[in-house]
Amino acid sequence: MEQFNVFGLDPFLVLGLVTMGSGAVGWLLGPFLGNAVFGMVHRRVGLQIAEKEKDFYRRIKKHRVDPSGGSSANPVPDYYGEKIGSVEGYRNWMKDQRAFNKRRQNFL
């Protein structure tokens, strides 16, 4: 029985490369296509979501600590608010910001 080669490579190797390539393309294009489809399906709420995000980021800018006061004994807590995933997370973030400012004032 004659073995069939693709581009001179073993068929199982080609299948593995095609699978990994398809996964990489999906990983790169998925967020772009997902956001486009979500935007088309939910047009009415798109502006509301954008406004709420702007308001949220304004609050983050307003309440975050000054990073120049950080040290190894008092590190700056989550400056950009990247770990906030819920209202409870936001409250904990605010609590951490206040605690940092309090410690900074006590040590100065």
C-alpha positions as CSV (number, residue, x, y, z in Angstrom):
1,M,0.0,0.0,0.0
2,E,1.4,3.4,-1.0
3,Q,1.5,6.2,1.6
4,F,0.0,9.5,0.6
5,N,2.1,12.5,1.5
6,V,0.9,16.2,1.6
7,F,3.7,18.6,0.6
8,G,6.1,15.8,1.3
9,L,5.0,15.5,4.9
10,D,3.3,12.8,6.9
11,P,-0.6,13.2,6.8
12,F,-0.8,13.1,10.7
13,L,1.7,15.9,10.9
14,V,-0.3,18.0,8.3
15,L,-3.5,17.4,10.3
16,G,-1.8,18.6,13.5
17,L,-0.5,21.7,11.8
18,V,-3.8,22.5,10.2
19,T,-5.6,22.0,13.6
20,M,-3.1,24.3,15.4
21,G,-3.4,26.9,12.5
22,S,-7.2,26.9,12.6
23,G,-7.1,27.4,16.4
24,A,-4.7,30.3,16.0
25,V,-6.8,32.0,13.4
26,G,-9.9,31.5,15.5
27,W,-8.1,32.9,18.6
28,L,-7.1,36.0,16.6
29,L,-10.4,36.6,14.7
30,G,-12.8,35.5,17.4
31,P,-12.9,38.7,19.5
32,F,-13.2,40.8,16.3
33,L,-16.0,38.9,14.9
34,G,-17.7,38.4,18.2
35,N,-17.7,42.1,18.9
36,A,-19.0,42.9,15.4
37,V,-21.9,40.4,15.7
38,F,-22.8,41.6,19.3
39,G,-22.8,45.2,18.0
40,M,-25.2,44.3,15.1
41,V,-27.5,42.2,17.3
42,H,-27.6,44.7,20.2
43,R,-27.6,48.1,18.5
44,R,-30.0,49.7,20.9
45,V,-28.0,49.0,24.0
46,G,-24.6,49.7,22.5
47,L,-24.6,53.4,23.3
48,Q,-25.8,52.7,26.8
49,I,-23.0,50.2,27.4
50,A,-20.4,52.7,26.0
51,E,-21.8,55.5,28.3
52,K,-21.6,53.2,31.4
53,E,-18.1,52.2,30.5
54,K,-17.1,55.8,30.2
55,D,-18.7,56.6,33.6
56,F,-16.9,53.6,35.2
57,Y,-13.5,54.6,33.8
58,R,-14.1,58.2,35.0
59,R,-14.8,56.8,38.5
60,I,-11.6,54.7,38.4
61,K,-9.5,57.7,37.4
62,K,-11.1,59.8,40.1
63,H,-10.7,57.4,43.0
64,R,-7.4,55.6,42.2
65,V,-4.4,56.3,44.4
66,D,-1.2,58.3,43.5
67,P,1.4,55.6,42.5
68,S,4.3,57.8,43.6
69,G,3.4,56.9,47.2
70,G,4.0,53.2,46.7
71,S,6.9,51.3,48.4
72,S,7.8,47.7,49.1
73,A,6.1,48.0,52.5
74,N,3.0,49.7,51.0
75,P,2.6,48.5,47.3
76,V,0.1,50.3,45.0
77,P,-3.2,48.3,44.8
78,D,-4.5,47.5,41.3
79,Y,-4.0,51.0,39.8
80,Y,-6.0,50.4,36.6
81,G,-8.9,48.5,38.2
82,E,-8.1,45.4,36.1
83,K,-9.3,42.9,38.7
84,I,-12.8,44.5,39.1
85,G,-15.4,42.1,37.8
86,S,-18.5,43.0,39.8
87,V,-20.0,45.6,42.1
88,E,-18.5,43.7,45.0
89,G,-15.1,43.8,43.3
90,Y,-15.5,47.5,42.8
91,R,-16.3,48.0,46.5
92,N,-13.2,46.0,47.4
93,W,-11.1,48.0,45.0
94,M,-12.4,51.2,46.6
95,K,-11.7,49.8,50.1
96,D,-8.1,48.9,49.0
97,Q,-7.6,52.4,47.6
98,R,-8.7,54.0,50.9
99,A,-6.5,51.7,52.9
100,F,-3.5,52.5,50.8
101,N,-4.1,56.3,51.2
102,K,-4.6,55.8,55.0
103,R,-1.3,53.8,55.3
104,R,0.5,56.4,53.2
105,Q,-0.7,59.3,55.4
106,N,0.2,57.4,58.6
107,F,3.8,56.6,57.4
108,L,4.5,60.1,56.1
